[in-house]
Amino acid sequence: MEVIASRGIDGATTRRIAEQAQAPLATLHYCYNSKEDLFADVYEFVGSRFQAVLDGSDPHSGLAETARQLLRGVLSCYFESHTFAAATLELFSWAQRQSENRGLGVYERAFETMRGILRKAAPGDQLSSEAIEDIVNVITSLADGFALNWLTRGDDSLADDKINLVTAVLDSWLADRIAQEATAR
């Protein structure tokens, strides 16, 4: 993660990664057939970290609070580690350039997990599948936008204010989206 965050994907050579890990280069080459295989494992690690946050949300707290928990959980992953945030954004870009959609499955699994959590949080058939999809897209867009903004303009002393601002945007949009859904039914 450190090498990817500081050097980018192209600069994250196996030699630099082995040096950072204080491991013999030969060991790295023994474990991975290619640099892409190594990055795929790092990407899986990123996915597992997000998955743990998503799994920790409480769908019994209602739709709005659950959506807020999901967003704040992902934001905290980015905020807790500049390295994690930078490497994650690099890996998202890398995944889109890979053949066979190699890394995009991690992102899609996160979407599917959020869909399931939000369905459990919405009482009865309160929301359509389209509304659930909209909520997932807004949460991820706000979180990913936050990550990029925080990396480029981050000031740790303002983190809570920025997280509160992004959460307020979600709250406002979500109230409107739920009202639209109620009107449509």
C-alpha positions in Angstrom: 0.0 0.0 0.0 2.8 2.4 0.9 4.6 2.1 -2.4 1.3 2.3 -4.4 0.3 5.4 -2.5 3.6 7.2 -2.8 4.7 6.1 -6.3 1.4 5.2 -8.1 0.7 2.0 -9.9 3.4 2.5 -12.5 6.0 3.4 -10.0 5.1 0.5 -7.7 7.7 -1.9 -9.0 8.1 -5.3 -7.5 11.6 -4.3 -6.4 10.3 -1.3 -4.5 7.5 -3.3 -3.0 9.9 -6.0 -1.8 12.2 -3.3 -0.3 9.2 -1.7 1.5 8.2 -5.1 2.9 11.8 -5.9 3.8 11.4 -9.1 1.9 13.6 -10.7 -0.7 12.6 -9.9 -4.3 12.7 -13.6 -5.2 10.1 -14.4 -2.5 7.7 -11.8 -4.1 8.3 -13.3 -7.5 7.7 -16.8 -6.1 4.4 -15.7 -4.6 3.1 -13.8 -7.6 3.3 -14.6 -11.3 2.9 -10.9 -12.2 2.7 -7.4 -10.8 -1.0 -7.5 -11.7 -1.5 -10.6 -9.6 0.1 -8.8 -6.6 -2.1 -5.7 -7.2 -5.2 -7.9 -7.4 -4.4 -9.2 -3.9 -3.8 -5.6 -2.6 -7.2 -4.6 -4.2 -8.8 -7.6 -2.4 -7.4 -6.3 0.8 -8.9 -2.9 0.2 -12.2 -4.6 -0.6 -12.0 -6.6 2.7 -11.5 -3.5 4.7 -14.5 -1.8 3.1 -16.5 -5.1 3.6 -15.8 -5.1 7.3 -17.1 -1.5 7.6 -20.3 -2.4 5.6 -20.8 -5.6 7.6 -20.6 -3.5 10.8 -23.6 -1.3 10.0 -26.9 -1.9 11.7 -29.8 -2.2 9.3 -32.2 -2.2 12.3 -31.6 1.5 12.9 -33.7 2.6 10.0 -33.0 3.6 6.4 -31.6 7.1 6.9 -29.4 6.1 9.9 -28.1 3.0 8.1 -27.2 5.0 5.0 -25.4 7.5 7.2 -23.5 4.7 9.0 -22.5 3.2 5.6 -21.2 6.6 4.4 -19.4 7.5 7.6 -17.8 4.1 7.8 -16.4 4.4 4.3 -15.3 7.9 5.0 -13.5 6.8 8.1 -11.5 4.2 6.1 -10.2 7.0 3.9 -9.6 9.5 6.8 -7.8 7.1 9.1 -5.0 6.5 6.6 -3.7 8.9 3.9 -1.8 5.9 2.5 -5.0 3.8 2.3 -6.9 6.6 0.6 -4.2 7.3 -2.0 -3.6 3.6 -2.7 -7.3 2.9 -3.0 -7.9 5.6 -5.6 -4.8 4.4 -7.5 -6.2 0.8 -7.4 -9.7 1.9 -8.5 -8.1 3.5 -11.6 -5.9 0.5 -12.2 -8.8 -2.0 -11.9 -10.7 -0.2 -14.7 -7.8 -0.7 -17.1 -7.4 -4.4 -16.5 -8.6 -7.0 -18.9 -11.4 -9.3 -17.7 -12.6 -6.6 -15.3 -10.0 -8.1 -12.9 -10.5 -5.6 -10.0 -14.0 -4.4 -10.5 -15.5 -7.3 -8.7 -14.4 -5.9 -5.4 -16.3 -2.7 -6.1 -19.4 -4.6 -7.3 -19.3 -6.8 -4.2 -19.4 -3.6 -2.0 -22.4 -2.4 -4.0 -24.2 -5.7 -3.6 -23.5 -5.7 0.2 -24.9 -2.1 0.5 -28.0 -3.0 -1.5 -28.7 -5.9 0.9 -28.1 -3.8 4.0 -30.3 -1.0 2.7 -33.1 -3.4 1.7 -33.1 -4.7 5.3 -33.2 -1.2 6.6 -36.1 -0.1 4.5 -39.4 -1.2 6.2 -41.6 -3.4 4.0 -41.5 -2.5 0.4 -40.9 1.1 1.1 -38.3 1.6 -1.6 -38.0 0.4 -5.2 -34.9 -1.4 -6.5 -34.2 1.8 -8.4 -34.3 3.9 -5.2 -31.9 1.5 -3.4 -29.5 1.7 -6.4 -29.7 5.5 -6.3 -28.8 5.5 -2.6 -25.9 3.1 -3.2 -24.6 5.3 -6.0 -24.9 8.5 -4.0 -23.1 7.0 -1.0 -20.2 5.8 -3.1 -20.0 9.0 -5.1 -19.9 11.1 -1.9 -17.3 8.7 -0.3 -15.1 8.6 -3.4 -15.4 12.3 -3.9 -14.5 12.9 -0.3 -11.4 10.7 -0.7 -10.1 12.7 -3.6 -10.9 16.0 -2.0 -9.3 15.1 1.3 -6.2 13.8 -0.4 -5.7 17.0 -2.4 -7.0 19.6 0.1 -7.0 17.6 3.4 -6.6 19.3 6.7 -6.9 16.8 9.5 -8.2 19.5 11.8 -11.2 20.0 9.5 -11.9 16.3 9.0 -15.0 16.1 11.3 -16.4 19.2 9.7 -15.9 17.7 6.2 -17.4 14.4 7.2 -20.4 16.2 8.8 -20.8 18.3 5.6 -20.8 15.2 3.3 -23.2 13.4 5.7 -25.6 16.4 5.6 -25.6 16.3 1.8 -26.6 12.6 2.0 -29.3 13.4 4.6 -30.8 16.2 2.5 -30.7 14.2 -0.7 -32.0 11.0 1.0 -35.0 12.8 2.5 -35.9 14.1 -0.9 -35.5 10.7 -2.6 -37.6 9.0 0.0 -40.3 11.6 -0.4 -40.2 11.1 -4.2 -40.6 7.3 -3.7 -43.6 7.8 -1.4 -45.3 10.1 -3.9 -44.8 7.6 -6.7 -46.5 4.8 -4.7 
